[in-house]
Amino acid sequence: MTGRDLDPTLKRLLGSDEPEVSCDECFAQLDRYVELELAGAPADVLVPGLRAHLVGCPACAEEHESLRALLELDSVS
Ligand SMILES: [Zn+2]
């Protein structure tokens, strides 16, 4: 029982006391985070801990960059 399989949405509703997310959670929430960012929403508030993880995790930061570039292209067309 690590809790890592817990549905991220459910976990968010329950209110996580973890200030930082794991790589698994990061990947699970990254598309939502980027969508919020591109929409001009306070992504850091709505997806707590993800920014902190991106700062400390080069792999996820790279994923964030490419996903963001992809969605930016998407939203233009
Ligand atoms: Zn990571």
N, CA, C, O and the ligand as a Tripos MOL2 file, in Angstrom:
@<TRIPOS>MOLECULE
protein
  309   307    78     0     0
PROTEIN
NO_CHARGES

@<TRIPOS>ATOM
      1 N           0.8330   -1.2080    0.0000 N.3       1 MET1
      2 CA          0.0000    0.0000    0.0000 C.3       1 MET1
      3 C           0.8700    1.2620    0.0000 C.2       1 MET1
      4 O           1.2330    1.7640    1.0640 O.2       1 MET1
      5 N           1.1930    1.7560   -1.1480 N.am      2 THR2
      6 CA          2.0140    2.9470   -1.2290 C.3       2 THR2
      7 C           1.1630    4.1790   -1.5070 C.2       2 THR2
      8 O           1.5950    5.3080   -1.2740 O.2       2 THR2
      9 N          -0.0520    3.9540   -2.0070 N.am      3 GLY3
     10 CA         -0.9240    5.0650   -2.3600 C.3       3 GLY3
     11 C          -0.5980    5.6550   -3.7150 C.2       3 GLY3
     12 O          -1.2290    6.6240   -4.1370 O.2       3 GLY3
     13 N           0.3720    5.0910   -4.3980 N.am      4 ARG4
     14 CA          0.7780    5.6590   -5.6880 C.3       4 ARG4
     15 C          -0.2240    5.3280   -6.7770 C.2       4 ARG4
     16 O          -0.2400    5.9720   -7.8260 O.2       4 ARG4
     17 N          -1.0650    4.3230   -6.5340 N.am      5 ASP5
     18 CA         -2.0570    3.9530   -7.5330 C.3       5 ASP5
     19 C          -3.3610    4.7330   -7.3700 C.2       5 ASP5
     20 O          -4.2860    4.5780   -8.1660 O.2       5 ASP5
     21 N          -3.4260    5.5480   -6.3650 N.am      6 LEU6
     22 CA         -4.6170    6.3380   -6.1220 C.3       6 LEU6
     23 C          -4.8640    7.2880   -7.2990 C.2       6 LEU6
     24 O          -3.9540    7.9580   -7.7860 O.2       6 LEU6
     25 N          -6.0990    7.3200   -7.7260 N.am      7 ASP7
     26 CA         -6.4920    8.2050   -8.8180 C.3       7 ASP7
     27 C          -6.0890    9.6440   -8.4870 C.2       7 ASP7
     28 O          -6.4780   10.1700   -7.4440 O.2       7 ASP7
     29 N          -5.3060   10.2880   -9.3710 N.am      8 PRO8
     30 CA         -4.8380   11.6510   -9.0930 C.3       8 PRO8
     31 C          -5.9770   12.6350   -8.8560 C.2       8 PRO8
     32 O          -5.8830   13.5260   -8.0110 O.2       8 PRO8
     33 N          -7.0650   12.4550   -9.6230 N.am      9 THR9
     34 CA         -8.2060   13.3570   -9.4580 C.3       9 THR9
     35 C          -8.8200   13.1790   -8.0770 C.2       9 THR9
     36 O          -9.1280   14.1530   -7.3900 O.2       9 THR9
     37 N          -8.9930   11.9310   -7.6830 N.am     10 LEU10
     38 CA         -9.5450   11.6390   -6.3630 C.3      10 LEU10
     39 C          -8.6190   12.1700   -5.2730 C.2      10 LEU10
     40 O          -9.0570   12.7370   -4.2720 O.2      10 LEU10
     41 N          -7.3520   11.9690   -5.4990 N.am     11 LYS11
     42 CA         -6.3670   12.4250   -4.5250 C.3      11 LYS11
     43 C          -6.4340   13.9410   -4.3660 C.2      11 LYS11
     44 O          -6.3160   14.4720   -3.2620 O.2      11 LYS11
     45 N          -6.6260   14.6250   -5.4950 N.am     12 ARG12
     46 CA         -6.7030   16.0800   -5.4660 C.3      12 ARG12
     47 C          -7.9580   16.5280   -4.7230 C.2      12 ARG12
     48 O          -7.9290   17.4960   -3.9620 O.2      12 ARG12
     49 N          -9.0490   15.8220   -4.9500 N.am     13 LEU13
     50 CA        -10.3000   16.1490   -4.2760 C.3      13 LEU13
     51 C         -10.1730   15.9400   -2.7770 C.2      13 LEU13
     52 O         -10.6970   16.7170   -1.9790 O.2      13 LEU13
     53 N          -9.4740   14.8860   -2.4110 N.am     14 LEU14
     54 CA         -9.2960   14.5860   -0.9960 C.3      14 LEU14
     55 C          -8.3540   15.5960   -0.3390 C.2      14 LEU14
     56 O          -8.3870   15.7990    0.8740 O.2      14 LEU14
     57 N          -7.5260   16.2160   -1.1570 N.am     15 GLY15
     58 CA         -6.5960   17.1900   -0.6190 C.3      15 GLY15
     59 C          -5.3400   16.5140   -0.1260 C.2      15 GLY15
     60 O          -5.2880   16.0110    0.9960 O.2      15 GLY15
     61 N          -4.3280   16.5060   -0.9740 N.am     16 SER16
     62 CA         -3.0740   15.8900   -0.5810 C.3      16 SER16
     63 C          -2.2780   16.8060    0.3320 C.2      16 SER16
     64 O          -2.2520   18.0190    0.1240 O.2      16 SER16
     65 N          -1.6380   16.2470    1.3270 N.am     17 ASP17
     66 CA         -0.7850   17.0700    2.1770 C.3      17 ASP17
     67 C           0.6600   17.0160    1.7150 C.2      17 ASP17
     68 O           1.5530   17.5770    2.3500 O.2      17 ASP17
     69 N           0.8780   16.3270    0.5860 N.am     18 GLU18
     70 CA          2.2060   16.2800   -0.0020 C.3      18 GLU18
     71 C           2.4220   17.5380   -0.8250 C.2      18 GLU18
     72 O           1.6690   17.7820   -1.7670 O.2      18 GLU18
     73 N           3.4130   18.3360   -0.5050 N.am     19 PRO19
     74 CA          3.6470   19.5580   -1.2570 C.3      19 PRO19
     75 C           4.2490   19.2900   -2.6270 C.2      19 PRO19
     76 O           4.1240   20.1160   -3.5310 O.2      19 PRO19
     77 N           4.8980   18.1510   -2.7900 N.am     20 GLU20
     78 CA          5.5020   17.8450   -4.0720 C.3      20 GLU20
     79 C           4.9790   16.5090   -4.5840 C.2      20 GLU20
     80 O           4.6830   15.6000   -3.8080 O.2      20 GLU20
     81 N           4.8700   16.4090   -5.9230 N.am     21 VAL21
     82 CA          4.3330   15.1960   -6.5120 C.3      21 VAL21
     83 C           5.4630   14.2530   -6.9260 C.2      21 VAL21
     84 O           6.6160   14.6660   -7.0530 O.2      21 VAL21
     85 N           5.1190   13.0000   -7.1310 N.am     22 SER22
     86 CA          6.0790   12.0330   -7.6460 C.3      22 SER22
     87 C           6.1020   12.1250   -9.1680 C.2      22 SER22
     88 O           5.2750   12.8120   -9.7670 O.2      22 SER22
     89 N           7.0520   11.4320   -9.7890 N.am     23 CYS23
     90 CA          7.1160   11.4200  -11.2500 C.3      23 CYS23
     91 C           5.8260   10.8530  -11.8400 C.2      23 CYS23
     92 O           5.3310   11.3610  -12.8460 O.2      23 CYS23
     93 N           5.2860    9.8200  -11.2290 N.am     24 ASP24
     94 CA          4.0480    9.2200  -11.7240 C.3      24 ASP24
     95 C           2.9150   10.2350  -11.7170 C.2      24 ASP24
     96 O           2.1940   10.3770  -12.7050 O.2      24 ASP24
     97 N           2.7620   10.9280  -10.6200 N.am     25 GLU25
     98 CA          1.7160   11.9480  -10.5150 C.3      25 GLU25
     99 C           1.9770   13.0970  -11.4600 C.2      25 GLU25
    100 O           1.0590   13.6540  -12.0620 O.2      25 GLU25
    101 N           3.2360   13.4370  -11.5770 N.am     26 CYS26
    102 CA          3.6200   14.5180  -12.4800 C.3      26 CYS26
    103 C           3.1580   14.2020  -13.8950 C.2      26 CYS26
    104 O           2.5330   15.0360  -14.5490 O.2      26 CYS26
    105 N           3.4630   13.0110  -14.3650 N.am     27 PHE27
    106 CA          3.0520   12.6080  -15.7080 C.3      27 PHE27
    107 C           1.5390   12.5630  -15.8270 C.2      27 PHE27
    108 O           0.9800   12.9170  -16.8650 O.2      27 PHE27
    109 N           0.8760   12.1230  -14.7560 N.am     28 ALA28
    110 CA         -0.5820   12.0150  -14.7780 C.3      28 ALA28
    111 C          -1.2490   13.3820  -14.8710 C.2      28 ALA28
    112 O          -2.3360   13.5090  -15.4350 O.2      28 ALA28
    113 N          -0.6050   14.3920  -14.3250 N.am     29 GLN29
    114 CA         -1.2470   15.7060  -14.2480 C.3      29 GLN29
    115 C          -0.6510   16.7260  -15.1990 C.2      29 GLN29
    116 O          -1.1080   17.8660  -15.2800 O.2      29 GLN29
    117 N           0.3710   16.3010  -15.9130 N.am     30 LEU30
    118 CA          1.1160   17.2580  -16.7280 C.3      30 LEU30
    119 C           0.2580   17.8820  -17.8310 C.2      30 LEU30
    120 O           0.3670   19.0790  -18.0940 O.2      30 LEU30
    121 N          -0.5850   17.0880  -18.4700 N.am     31 ASP31
    122 CA         -1.3770   17.6540  -19.5630 C.3      31 ASP31
    123 C          -2.3740   18.6890  -19.0400 C.2      31 ASP31
    124 O          -2.6100   19.7200  -19.6690 O.2      31 ASP31
    125 N          -2.9440   18.3930  -17.8940 N.am     32 ARG32
    126 CA         -3.8710   19.3420  -17.2760 C.3      32 ARG32
    127 C          -3.1300   20.6230  -16.8860 C.2      32 ARG32
    128 O          -3.6160   21.7360  -17.0890 O.2      32 ARG32
    129 N          -1.9570   20.4270  -16.3270 N.am     33 TYR33
    130 CA         -1.1470   21.5680  -15.8960 C.3      33 TYR33
    131 C          -0.8150   22.4830  -17.0790 C.2      33 TYR33
    132 O          -0.9370   23.7050  -16.9890 O.2      33 TYR33
    133 N          -0.3950   21.8710  -18.1830 N.am     34 VAL34
    134 CA         -0.0320   22.6490  -19.3650 C.3      34 VAL34
    135 C          -1.2590   23.3410  -19.9500 C.2      34 VAL34
    136 O          -1.1790   24.4880  -20.3890 O.2      34 VAL34
    137 N          -2.3940   22.6450  -19.9540 N.am     35 GLU35
    138 CA         -3.6220   23.2580  -20.4580 C.3      35 GLU35
    139 C          -3.9750   24.4950  -19.6370 C.2      35 GLU35
    140 O          -4.3580   25.5270  -20.1880 O.2      35 GLU35
    141 N          -3.8460   24.3830  -18.3360 N.am     36 LEU36
    142 CA         -4.1260   25.5170  -17.4550 C.3      36 LEU36
    143 C          -3.1590   26.6600  -17.7260 C.2      36 LEU36
    144 O          -3.5520   27.8250  -17.7950 O.2      36 LEU36
    145 N          -1.8880   26.3040  -17.8770 N.am     37 GLU37
    146 CA         -0.8650   27.3090  -18.1710 C.3      37 GLU37
    147 C          -1.2160   28.0760  -19.4380 C.2      37 GLU37
    148 O          -1.1780   29.3060  -19.4610 O.2      37 GLU37
    149 N          -1.5560   27.3460  -20.4830 N.am     38 LEU38
    150 CA         -1.8450   27.9580  -21.7680 C.3      38 LEU38
    151 C          -3.1310   28.7540  -21.7160 C.2      38 LEU38
    152 O          -3.3100   29.6960  -22.4880 O.2      38 LEU38
    153 N          -4.0380   28.3840  -20.8090 N.am     39 ALA39
    154 CA         -5.3050   29.1030  -20.6510 C.3      39 ALA39
    155 C          -5.1320   30.3410  -19.7790 C.2      39 ALA39
    156 O          -6.0680   31.1220  -19.6100 O.2      39 ALA39
    157 N          -3.9430   30.5160  -19.2310 N.am     40 GLY40
    158 CA         -3.6880   31.6600  -18.3750 C.3      40 GLY40
    159 C          -4.1970   31.4760  -16.9610 C.2      40 GLY40
    160 O          -4.2870   32.4350  -16.1950 O.2      40 GLY40
    161 N          -4.5330   30.2230  -16.6140 N.am     41 ALA41
    162 CA         -5.0280   29.9240  -15.2750 C.3      41 ALA41
    163 C          -3.8500   29.7460  -14.3070 C.2      41 ALA41
    164 O          -2.7310   29.4550  -14.7280 O.2      41 ALA41
    165 N          -4.1140   29.9230  -13.0100 N.am     42 PRO42
    166 CA         -3.0410   29.7300  -12.0240 C.3      42 PRO42
    167 C          -2.7240   28.2580  -11.8210 C.2      42 PRO42
    168 O          -3.1370   27.6410  -10.8390 O.2      42 PRO42
    169 N          -1.9800   27.7110  -12.7730 N.am     43 ALA43
    170 CA         -1.7020   26.2790  -12.7870 C.3      43 ALA43
    171 C          -0.9980   25.8130  -11.5130 C.2      43 ALA43
    172 O          -1.2400   24.7070  -11.0280 O.2      43 ALA43
    173 N          -0.1350   26.6570  -10.9840 N.am     44 ASP44
    174 CA          0.6120   26.2660   -9.7900 C.3      44 ASP44
    175 C          -0.2890   26.1290   -8.5710 C.2      44 ASP44
    176 O          -0.0010   25.3640   -7.6510 O.2      44 ASP44
    177 N          -1.3840   26.8810   -8.5800 N.am     45 VAL45
    178 CA         -2.3380   26.8070   -7.4690 C.3      45 VAL45
    179 C          -3.2660   25.6160   -7.6530 C.2      45 VAL45
    180 O          -3.5970   24.9160   -6.6960 O.2      45 VAL45
    181 N          -3.6840   25.3940   -8.9080 N.am     46 LEU46
    182 CA         -4.6580   24.3430   -9.1930 C.3      46 LEU46
    183 C          -4.0220   22.9560   -9.2130 C.2      46 LEU46
    184 O          -4.6870   21.9580   -8.9370 O.2      46 LEU46
    185 N          -2.7430   22.8990   -9.5370 N.am     47 VAL47
    186 CA         -2.0120   21.6340   -9.5260 C.3      47 VAL47
    187 C          -0.8110   21.7980   -8.5980 C.2      47 VAL47
    188 O           0.3230   21.9230   -9.0600 O.2      47 VAL47
    189 N          -1.0600   21.7980   -7.3000 N.am     48 PRO48
    190 CA          0.0080   22.0840   -6.3420 C.3      48 PRO48
    191 C           1.1270   21.0600   -6.3810 C.2      48 PRO48
    192 O           0.8890   19.8600   -6.5140 O.2      48 PRO48
    193 N           2.3410   21.5490   -6.2630 N.am     49 GLY49
    194 CA          3.4910   20.6570   -6.1670 C.3      49 GLY49
    195 C           4.1300   20.3240   -7.4900 C.2      49 GLY49
    196 O           5.2690   19.8610   -7.5360 O.2      49 GLY49
    197 N           3.3990   20.5580   -8.5810 N.am     50 LEU50
    198 CA          3.9400   20.1280   -9.8600 C.3      50 LEU50
    199 C           5.1130   21.0150  -10.3060 C.2      50 LEU50
    200 O           6.1120   20.5240  -10.8320 O.2      50 LEU50
    201 N           4.9750   22.3010  -10.0890 N.am     51 ARG51
    202 CA          6.0720   23.2030  -10.4570 C.3      51 ARG51
    203 C           7.3390   22.8470   -9.6790 C.2      51 ARG51
    204 O           8.4390   22.8210  -10.2310 O.2      51 ARG51
    205 N           7.1610   22.5770   -8.3900 N.am     52 ALA52
    206 CA          8.3070   22.2180   -7.5520 C.3      52 ALA52
    207 C           8.9760   20.9580   -8.0800 C.2      52 ALA52
    208 O          10.2000   20.8310   -8.0530 O.2      52 ALA52
    209 N           8.1550   20.0290   -8.5620 N.am     53 HIS53
    210 CA          8.7260   18.7980   -9.0980 C.3      53 HIS53
    211 C           9.4800   19.0630  -10.3980 C.2      53 HIS53
    212 O          10.5590   18.5140  -10.6160 O.2      53 HIS53
    213 N           8.9150   19.8990  -11.2540 N.am     54 LEU54
    214 CA          9.5700   20.2090  -12.5340 C.3      54 LEU54
    215 C          10.9230   20.8610  -12.3080 C.2      54 LEU54
    216 O          11.8780   20.6020  -13.0410 O.2      54 LEU54
    217 N          10.9990   21.7100  -11.2870 N.am     55 VAL55
    218 CA         12.2570   22.3860  -10.9830 C.3      55 VAL55
    219 C          13.3280   21.3790  -10.5670 C.2      55 VAL55
    220 O          14.5060   21.5380  -10.8860 O.2      55 VAL55
    221 N          12.8960   20.3390   -9.8490 N.am     56 GLY56
    222 CA         13.8710   19.3900   -9.3290 C.3      56 GLY56
    223 C          14.0390   18.1400  -10.1670 C.2      56 GLY56
    224 O          14.8570   17.2830   -9.8310 O.2      56 GLY56
    225 N          13.2760   18.0090  -11.2650 N.am     57 CYS57
    226 CA         13.3110   16.7780  -12.0510 C.3      57 CYS57
    227 C          13.4800   17.0960  -13.5340 C.2      57 CYS57
    228 O          12.5010   17.4150  -14.2090 O.2      57 CYS57
    229 N          14.7010   17.0140  -14.0470 N.am     58 PRO58
    230 CA         14.9890   17.3450  -15.4480 C.3      58 PRO58
    231 C          14.1590   16.5330  -16.4420 C.2      58 PRO58
    232 O          13.7510   17.0530  -17.4800 O.2      58 PRO58
    233 N          13.9110   15.2680  -16.1290 N.am     59 ALA59
    234 CA         13.1530   14.4130  -17.0470 C.3      59 ALA59
    235 C          11.7350   14.9380  -17.2340 C.2      59 ALA59
    236 O          11.2370   15.0230  -18.3570 O.2      59 ALA59
    237 N          11.0920   15.2860  -16.1300 N.am     60 CYS60
    238 CA          9.7220   15.8000  -16.1940 C.3      60 CYS60
    239 C           9.7040   17.2140  -16.7710 C.2      60 CYS60
    240 O           8.7600   17.5900  -17.4660 O.2      60 CYS60
    241 N          10.7280   17.9850  -16.4890 N.am     61 ALA61
    242 CA         10.8100   19.3350  -17.0340 C.3      61 ALA61
    243 C          10.8800   19.2780  -18.5550 C.2      61 ALA61
    244 O          10.2720   20.0930  -19.2490 O.2      61 ALA61
    245 N          11.6280   18.3090  -19.0570 N.am     62 GLU62
    246 CA         11.7480   18.1420  -20.5040 C.3      62 GLU62
    247 C          10.4070   17.7170  -21.1030 C.2      62 GLU62
    248 O           9.9980   18.2010  -22.1590 O.2      62 GLU62
    249 N           9.7360   16.8040  -20.4070 N.am     63 GLU63
    250 CA          8.4140   16.3610  -20.8370 C.3      63 GLU63
    251 C           7.4410   17.5330  -20.8560 C.2      63 GLU63
    252 O           6.6250   17.6660  -21.7690 O.2      63 GLU63
    253 N           7.5380   18.3610  -19.8570 N.am     64 HIS64
    254 CA          6.6860   19.5470  -19.7640 C.3      64 HIS64
    255 C           6.9200   20.4800  -20.9500 C.2      64 HIS64
    256 O           5.9730   21.0050  -21.5360 O.2      64 HIS64
    257 N           8.1840   20.6780  -21.2930 N.am     65 GLU65
    258 CA          8.5220   21.5540  -22.4080 C.3      65 GLU65
    259 C           7.9340   21.0360  -23.7190 C.2      65 GLU65
    260 O           7.3360   21.7920  -24.4860 O.2      65 GLU65
    261 N           8.1120   19.7450  -23.9640 N.am     66 SER66
    262 CA          7.6520   19.2070  -25.2490 C.3      66 SER66
    263 C           6.1220   19.1540  -25.3120 C.2      66 SER66
    264 O           5.5270   19.3910  -26.3630 O.2      66 SER66
    265 N           5.4980   18.8400  -24.1740 N.am     67 LEU67
    266 CA          4.0330   18.8010  -24.1570 C.3      67 LEU67
    267 C           3.4690   20.1960  -24.3760 C.2      67 LEU67
    268 O           2.4770   20.3820  -25.0800 O.2      67 LEU67
    269 N           4.1090   21.1490  -23.7700 N.am     68 ARG68
    270 CA          3.6650   22.5370  -23.9030 C.3      68 ARG68
    271 C           3.8100   23.0220  -25.3480 C.2      68 ARG68
    272 O           2.9190   23.6820  -25.8830 O.2      68 ARG68
    273 N           4.9360   22.6880  -25.9690 N.am     69 ALA69
    274 CA          5.1560   23.0580  -27.3710 C.3      69 ALA69
    275 C           4.0900   22.4160  -28.2560 C.2      69 ALA69
    276 O           3.5770   23.0300  -29.1910 O.2      69 ALA69
    277 N           3.7770   21.1730  -27.9370 N.am     70 LEU70
    278 CA          2.7650   20.4300  -28.7130 C.3      70 LEU70
    279 C           1.3960   21.0880  -28.5930 C.2      70 LEU70
    280 O           0.7180   21.3080  -29.5970 O.2      70 LEU70
    281 N           0.9950   21.3980  -27.3760 N.am     71 LEU71
    282 CA         -0.3240   21.9910  -27.1500 C.3      71 LEU71
    283 C          -0.4080   23.4180  -27.6880 C.2      71 LEU71
    284 O          -1.4700   23.8750  -28.1090 O.2      71 LEU71
    285 N           0.7190   24.1060  -27.6680 N.am     72 GLU72
    286 CA          0.7310   25.4520  -28.2250 C.3      72 GLU72
    287 C           0.4540   25.3940  -29.7250 C.2      72 GLU72
    288 O          -0.3050   26.2070  -30.2520 O.2      72 GLU72
    289 N           1.0640   24.4430  -30.4000 N.am     73 LEU73
    290 CA          0.8090   24.2500  -31.8290 C.3      73 LEU73
    291 C          -0.6560   23.9020  -32.0480 C.2      73 LEU73
    292 O          -1.2980   24.4050  -32.9700 O.2      73 LEU73
    293 N          -1.1700   23.0400  -31.1940 N.am     74 ASP74
    294 CA         -2.5530   22.5770  -31.2640 C.3      74 ASP74
    295 C          -3.5340   23.7330  -31.1680 C.2      74 ASP74
    296 O          -4.4920   23.8170  -31.9370 O.2      74 ASP74
    297 N          -3.2880   24.6190  -30.2190 N.am     75 SER75
    298 CA         -4.2430   25.6830  -29.9350 C.3      75 SER75
    299 C          -4.2240   26.7490  -31.0310 C.2      75 SER75
    300 O          -5.1770   27.5160  -31.1710 O.2      75 SER75
    301 N          -3.1410   26.7940  -31.8040 N.am     76 VAL76
    302 CA         -3.0490   27.7630  -32.8820 C.3      76 VAL76
    303 C          -3.9030   27.3180  -34.0640 C.2      76 VAL76
    304 O          -4.5730   28.1400  -34.6880 O.2      76 VAL76
    305 N          -3.8840   26.0380  -34.3720 N.am     77 SER77
    306 CA         -4.5990   25.5220  -35.5350 C.3      77 SER77
    307 C          -6.1020   25.3940  -35.3050 C.2      77 SER77
    308 O          -6.8310   24.9710  -36.2030 O.2      77 SER77
    309 ZN          9.8190   13.6520  -12.3460 Zn       78 ZN78
@<TRIPOS>BOND
     1     1     2 1
     2     2     3 1
     3     3     4 2
     4     3     5 am
     5     5     6 1
     6     6     7 1
     7     7     8 2
     8     7     9 am
     9     9    10 1
    10    10    11 1
    11    11    12 2
    12    11    13 am
    13    13    14 1
    14    14    15 1
    15    15    16 2
    16    15    17 am
    17    17    18 1
    18    18    19 1
    19    19    20 2
    20    19    21 am
    21    21    22 1
    22    22    23 1
    23    23    24 2
    24    23    25 am
    25    25    26 1
    26    26    27 1
    27    27    28 2
    28    27    29 am
    29    29    30 1
    30    30    31 1
    31    31    32 2
    32    31    33 am
    33    33    34 1
    34    34    35 1
    35    35    36 2
    36    35    37 am
    37    37    38 1
    38    38    39 1
    39    39    40 2
    40    39    41 am
    41    41    42 1
    42    42    43 1
    43    43    44 2
    44    43    45 am
    45    45    46 1
    46    46    47 1
    47    47    48 2
    48    47    49 am
    49    49    50 1
    50    50    51 1
    51    51    52 2
    52    51    53 am
    53    53    54 1
    54    54    55 1
    55    55    56 2
    56    55    57 am
    57    57    58 1
    58    58    59 1
    59    59    60 2
    60    59    61 am
    61    61    62 1
    62    62    63 1
    63    63    64 2
    64    63    65 am
    65    65    66 1
    66    66    67 1
    67    67    68 2
    68    67    69 am
    69    69    70 1
    70    70    71 1
    71    71    72 2
    72    71    73 am
    73    73    74 1
    74    74    75 1
    75    75    76 2
    76    75    77 am
    77    77    78 1
    78    78    79 1
    79    79    80 2
    80    79    81 am
    81    81    82 1
    82    82    83 1
    83    83    84 2
    84    83    85 am
    85    85    86 1
    86    86    87 1
    87    87    88 2
    88    87    89 am
    89    89    90 1
    90    90    91 1
    91    91    92 2
    92    91    93 am
    93    93    94 1
    94    94    95 1
    95    95    96 2
    96    95    97 am
    97    97    98 1
    98    98    99 1
    99    99   100 2
   100    99   101 am
   101   101   102 1
   102   102   103 1
   103   103   104 2
   104   103   105 am
   105   105   106 1
   106   106   107 1
   107   107   108 2
   108   107   109 am
   109   109   110 1
   110   110   111 1
   111   111   112 2
   112   111   113 am
   113   113   114 1
   114   114   115 1
   115   115   116 2
   116   115   117 am
   117   117   118 1
   118   118   119 1
   119   119   120 2
   120   119   121 am
   121   121   122 1
   122   122   123 1
   123   123   124 2
   124   123   125 am
   125   125   126 1
   126   126   127 1
   127   127   128 2
   128   127   129 am
   129   129   130 1
   130   130   131 1
   131   131   132 2
   132   131   133 am
   133   133   134 1
   134   134   135 1
   135   135   136 2
   136   135   137 am
   137   137   138 1
   138   138   139 1
   139   139   140 2
   140   139   141 am
   141   141   142 1
   142   142   143 1
   143   143   144 2
   144   143   145 am
   145   145   146 1
   146   146   147 1
   147   147   148 2
   148   147   149 am
   149   149   150 1
   150   150   151 1
   151   151   152 2
   152   151   153 am
   153   153   154 1
   154   154   155 1
   155   155   156 2
   156   155   157 am
   157   157   158 1
   158   158   159 1
   159   159   160 2
   160   159   161 am
   161   161   162 1
   162   162   163 1
   163   163   164 2
   164   163   165 am
   165   165   166 1
   166   166   167 1
   167   167   168 2
   168   167   169 am
   169   169   170 1
   170   170   171 1
   171   171   172 2
   172   171   173 am
   173   173   174 1
   174   174   175 1
   175   175   176 2
   176   175   177 am
   177   177   178 1
   178   178   179 1
   179   179   180 2
   180   179   181 am
   181   181   182 1
   182   182   183 1
   183   183   184 2
   184   183   185 am
   185   185   186 1
   186   186   187 1
   187   187   188 2
   188   187   189 am
   189   189   190 1
   190   190   191 1
   191   191   192 2
   192   191   193 am
   193   193   194 1
   194   194   195 1
   195   195   196 2
   196   195   197 am
   197   197   198 1
   198   198   199 1
   199   199   200 2
   200   199   201 am
   201   201   202 1
   202   202   203 1
   203   203   204 2
   204   203   205 am
   205   205   206 1
   206   206   207 1
   207   207   208 2
   208   207   209 am
   209   209   210 1
   210   210   211 1
   211   211   212 2
   212   211   213 am
   213   213   214 1
   214   214   215 1
   215   215   216 2
   216   215   217 am
   217   217   218 1
   218   218   219 1
   219   219   220 2
   220   219   221 am
   221   221   222 1
   222   222   223 1
   223   223   224 2
   224   223   225 am
   225   225   226 1
   226   226   227 1
   227   227   228 2
   228   227   229 am
   229   229   230 1
   230   230   231 1
   231   231   232 2
   232   231   233 am
   233   233   234 1
   234   234   235 1
   235   235   236 2
   236   235   237 am
   237   237   238 1
   238   238   239 1
   239   239   240 2
   240   239   241 am
   241   241   242 1
   242   242   243 1
   243   243   244 2
   244   243   245 am
   245   245   246 1
   246   246   247 1
   247   247   248 2
   248   247   249 am
   249   249   250 1
   250   250   251 1
   251   251   252 2
   252   251   253 am
   253   253   254 1
   254   254   255 1
   255   255   256 2
   256   255   257 am
   257   257   258 1
   258   258   259 1
   259   259   260 2
   260   259   261 am
   261   261   262 1
   262   262   263 1
   263   263   264 2
   264   263   265 am
   265   265   266 1
   266   266   267 1
   267   267   268 2
   268   267   269 am
   269   269   270 1
   270   270   271 1
   271   271   272 2
   272   271   273 am
   273   273   274 1
   274   274   275 1
   275   275   276 2
   276   275   277 am
   277   277   278 1
   278   278   279 1
   279   279   280 2
   280   279   281 am
   281   281   282 1
   282   282   283 1
   283   283   284 2
   284   283   285 am
   285   285   286 1
   286   286   287 1
   287   287   288 2
   288   287   289 am
   289   289   290 1
   290   290   291 1
   291   291   292 2
   292   291   293 am
   293   293   294 1
   294   294   295 1
   295   295   296 2
   296   295   297 am
   297   297   298 1
   298   298   299 1
   299   299   300 2
   300   299   301 am
   301   301   302 1
   302   302   303 1
   303   303   304 2
   304   303   305 am
   305   305   306 1
   306   306   307 1
   307   307   308 2
@<TRIPOS>SUBSTRUCTURE
     1 MET1         2 RESIDUE 1 A MET
     2 THR2         6 RESIDUE 1 A THR
     3 GLY3        10 RESIDUE 1 A GLY
     4 ARG4        14 RESIDUE 1 A ARG
     5 ASP5        18 RESIDUE 1 A ASP
     6 LEU6        22 RESIDUE 1 A LEU
     7 ASP7        26 RESIDUE 1 A ASP
     8 PRO8        30 RESIDUE 1 A PRO
     9 THR9        34 RESIDUE 1 A THR
    10 LEU10       38 RESIDUE 1 A LEU
    11 LYS11       42 RESIDUE 1 A LYS
    12 ARG12       46 RESIDUE 1 A ARG
    13 LEU13       50 RESIDUE 1 A LEU
    14 LEU14       54 RESIDUE 1 A LEU
    15 GLY15       58 RESIDUE 1 A GLY
    16 SER16       62 RESIDUE 1 A SER
    17 ASP17       66 RESIDUE 1 A ASP
    18 GLU18       70 RESIDUE 1 A GLU
    19 PRO19       74 RESIDUE 1 A PRO
    20 GLU20       78 RESIDUE 1 A GLU
    21 VAL21       82 RESIDUE 1 A VAL
    22 SER22       86 RESIDUE 1 A SER
    23 CYS23       90 RESIDUE 1 A CYS
    24 ASP24       94 RESIDUE 1 A ASP
    25 GLU25       98 RESIDUE 1 A GLU
    26 CYS26      102 RESIDUE 1 A CYS
    27 PHE27      106 RESIDUE 1 A PHE
    28 ALA28      110 RESIDUE 1 A ALA
    29 GLN29      114 RESIDUE 1 A GLN
    30 LEU30      118 RESIDUE 1 A LEU
    31 ASP31      122 RESIDUE 1 A ASP
    32 ARG32      126 RESIDUE 1 A ARG
    33 TYR33      130 RESIDUE 1 A TYR
    34 VAL34      134 RESIDUE 1 A VAL
    35 GLU35      138 RESIDUE 1 A GLU
    36 LEU36      142 RESIDUE 1 A LEU
    37 GLU37      146 RESIDUE 1 A GLU
    38 LEU38      150 RESIDUE 1 A LEU
    39 ALA39      154 RESIDUE 1 A ALA
    40 GLY40      158 RESIDUE 1 A GLY
    41 ALA41      162 RESIDUE 1 A ALA
    42 PRO42      166 RESIDUE 1 A PRO
    43 ALA43      170 RESIDUE 1 A ALA
    44 ASP44      174 RESIDUE 1 A ASP
    45 VAL45      178 RESIDUE 1 A VAL
    46 LEU46      182 RESIDUE 1 A LEU
    47 VAL47      186 RESIDUE 1 A VAL
    48 PRO48      190 RESIDUE 1 A PRO
    49 GLY49      194 RESIDUE 1 A GLY
    50 LEU50      198 RESIDUE 1 A LEU
    51 ARG51      202 RESIDUE 1 A ARG
    52 ALA52      206 RESIDUE 1 A ALA
    53 HIS53      210 RESIDUE 1 A HIS
    54 LEU54      214 RESIDUE 1 A LEU
    55 VAL55      218 RESIDUE 1 A VAL
    56 GLY56      222 RESIDUE 1 A GLY
    57 CYS57      226 RESIDUE 1 A CYS
    58 PRO58      230 RESIDUE 1 A PRO
    59 ALA59      234 RESIDUE 1 A ALA
    60 CYS60      238 RESIDUE 1 A CYS
    61 ALA61      242 RESIDUE 1 A ALA
    62 GLU62      246 RESIDUE 1 A GLU
    63 GLU63      250 RESIDUE 1 A GLU
    64 HIS64      254 RESIDUE 1 A HIS
    65 GLU65      258 RESIDUE 1 A GLU
    66 SER66      262 RESIDUE 1 A SER
    67 LEU67      266 RESIDUE 1 A LEU
    68 ARG68      270 RESIDUE 1 A ARG
    69 ALA69      274 RESIDUE 1 A ALA
    70 LEU70      278 RESIDUE 1 A LEU
    71 LEU71      282 RESIDUE 1 A LEU
    72 GLU72      286 RESIDUE 1 A GLU
    73 LEU73      290 RESIDUE 1 A LEU
    74 ASP74      294 RESIDUE 1 A ASP
    75 SER75      298 RESIDUE 1 A SER
    76 VAL76      302 RESIDUE 1 A VAL
    77 SER77      306 RESIDUE 1 A SER
    78 ZN78       309 GROUP 0 **** ****
